[in-house]
Amino acid sequence: QVQLLESGGGSVQTGGSLTLSCSISGSYLDTNCLGWFRQAQGKEREGVAVMDANNIAMYLDSVKGRFTIAKNSAKKSLDLVMNNLKPEDTAMYYCAAATTRRCYTLYPTDFGAWGQGAQVTVSS
């Protein structure tokens, strides 16, 4: 099965930036729908951004214009560039892979393989 490993989490102040990276084994970077998700304490997990095998992306409304999902072929990773971070972005961030080539939703239930998570904390 595909293996995913997140890195790049940390703590920043409001308005700061962080880039998360998810190393992905095999050929999933090119052939599968992939995504970033987050779960704040006491909240349900939600999709942040997904990108399919054709590099078509969709985003959670609250992060549009601030976050960018991108593939890095050299690093074999799926990156999430987060700018203008807000306290409400504080959460554990997970990368995940679906079995389909296309991304149809931001729903976590459509993704079967998950990384361990990386904590992002944004202070005021």
N, C-alpha and C positions, 0 to 999 in steps of 0.2 A: 504494500500500500504506500501511497505517497506520504512523504514526511515533510512537515512544515515547522519552521523555527523562527520565532520573532526576535528582533533585537532593536535597540534604539530608543526604548522607553526612558522616561526620566521625569524630572520636575522642572517646570518653567513658570514664569510669571505671566499674568494676563497679557496678551499681545505677542508673546513669544512664539517660537517655531520649534518643531521637532520633526524628524523624519524617521519613520518606522520602516524596517526592512524585514521581509519574510523570505528566507531561503526555502526553495521548493525543489524536491528531488525529482529525478526523471525528466520527462517531457511535458509535465503538466503546465508549465509556464506558457507553452505554445498551443496546447490542445484542449484546455479546460477552462471553464468559468471559475474565476478566483475572486476572493473578496476579503475585505477588512470589516470586522465587526467590533462592537464594544459593549461592555456591560458595567454600568455604574453600580455601586453598592445599593442594594435594595430595589434595583430596577431590572427590567427584563432586557435580555440581550437584543441589540438592534443592529441592522446592517448600516455601515457607514459608506462604503463604496465597493462596487464590484466591477470587474473587467472580464470580458469574454475572450474567446480564442481569436476573434477578429479585432480585438483591442477597442471594443465599444464599451464605454463606461457609463455607469449611472451612480448617482449620489443621493445620500440622505439630504433632504431639503436644508436642514440646519447647518450643513457643512459646505454647501455649494458656494463656490467662489473663494473658499478658504483652504480646502483640502484637494489634493490631486493624487489619484492613484496611477501608478506607472509601472511598467515592466522594465527591469534592468537585465538585459540578456548577458552582459559580461559577468555580473554577480549571480546570475540565475536566481533572481529575487523579484518579489512583488513589493514595491515600495509605496508608502503612504506619506506624502509630504503635507505636513500640517502647519499652516500659517495662521497668524492672528488668533491664537488659541484663547479660549474662554474657560472660566471655571466649570461650566457645564460640560466641557469636553473631558473632564476628569473621569477616567474609567480604566478598566482592564481591556486592552485591545487584543483581538485575536485575528489571525489570518486563517482562511479556510478555502477548501477546494470542493467544487461540485463534480459530479460525474459527467455532466453535459458540456458541450462546447459553448453553447449560448448561456448567457445569464438572463433569466426571466424575471427574477425578483430580488429584493434585498432581504428576504426572509431567511433567518438562520436555519430553518428546517429544510431548506433546499440544499444545504451543504453538509457533506458527510465526513470530511477529514479536517481536523482542527489542530492548530498549534497550541502551545501551552499558555500563551498570553504574555503581554508586556504592559506594565503599569504606566499610565500617563497621568500625571498630576499637575493641574494648573492652579496656581494660587493667585489670590487677588492682591 
